[in-house]
Amino acid sequence: MDMKFQAQEPPRVFRVGIKQDIEMHDCGRMYLHPDEQITFVTPSGKEHDFAAKSWGFYATPSINSRLKDQGFKTALVRNRSGRLYVMVVEKEKL
């Protein structure tokens, strides 16, 4: 088991949002085997884990425990186009 990161050099740049006014940068791909985890850390030090399983992924840690303890709120959001998203937001940014 060895996770692998493949950097996208230079990052792929594309626009998103209703007004296409948000510029996203696709920086690469992370390859995880079952039972491997990667932790994303915000500039303020909050952590969000993403784990691979044989059946798919845990996209978030426990919503009512680990995410809460890290200072996140979780929401299921439907945008104007009817698409659904799971969002994990730092409490102080609400």
C-alpha positions in Angstrom: 0.0 0.0 0.0 1.6 3.2 -1.1 -0.5 6.3 -1.9 0.7 8.2 -4.9 0.4 11.9 -5.7 0.7 13.0 -9.3 1.2 16.7 -9.6 -0.4 18.6 -12.5 2.4 20.9 -13.8 1.3 23.5 -14.5 -2.1 23.3 -12.8 -5.1 23.0 -15.1 -7.0 26.3 -14.7 -10.8 26.5 -15.3 -13.7 28.8 -14.3 -16.7 27.8 -12.2 -19.8 29.4 -10.8 -23.0 30.8 -12.3 -21.1 33.9 -13.5 -18.0 31.8 -14.3 -16.1 34.3 -12.0 -14.3 31.8 -9.8 -10.9 30.5 -11.1 -10.1 26.9 -9.9 -6.7 25.3 -10.2 -6.5 21.5 -10.6 -3.1 20.7 -8.9 -3.0 17.0 -9.4 -4.3 13.5 -8.5 -4.1 11.5 -5.3 -4.2 7.7 -5.7 -5.2 5.8 -2.6 -5.5 2.1 -2.0 -8.3 0.7 0.2 -7.7 1.6 3.9 -5.4 4.5 3.1 -6.2 8.0 4.3 -5.1 11.5 3.4 -5.6 14.5 5.7 -6.2 18.0 4.3 -5.1 20.8 6.6 -6.5 24.4 6.4 -4.3 27.5 6.9 -5.8 27.7 10.4 -4.8 24.1 11.2 -8.2 22.4 11.0 -8.1 18.9 9.6 -10.4 17.0 7.2 -9.7 13.3 6.5 -10.6 11.5 3.2 -10.3 7.7 3.3 -10.4 5.0 0.7 -12.2 1.7 1.3 -12.7 -1.4 -0.9 -16.3 -0.2 -1.6 -15.5 3.5 -2.3 -14.6 6.4 -0.1 -15.4 8.0 3.2 -15.7 11.6 1.9 -15.8 13.1 5.4 -14.9 12.1 8.9 -17.7 11.6 11.4 -20.0 14.7 11.0 -21.1 14.7 14.6 -17.7 14.0 16.2 -14.4 14.6 14.4 -15.6 17.4 12.0 -17.5 19.1 14.9 -14.3 18.8 17.1 -12.2 20.4 14.3 -14.6 23.3 14.1 -16.5 22.4 10.9 -20.2 22.4 10.0 -21.5 20.1 7.3 -24.3 20.8 4.9 -26.0 19.2 1.9 -26.5 22.1 -0.5 -28.6 22.2 -3.7 -27.4 24.9 -6.2 -29.6 26.9 -8.6 -29.0 24.3 -11.2 -30.4 21.5 -8.9 -27.0 19.9 -8.3 -26.3 18.6 -4.8 -23.0 19.1 -2.9 -21.7 18.1 0.5 -20.0 21.1 1.9 -17.7 21.2 5.0 -17.4 24.8 6.2 -15.3 26.3 9.0 -17.8 27.5 11.7 -16.3 31.0 11.9 -16.8 31.5 8.1 -20.6 31.0 8.3 
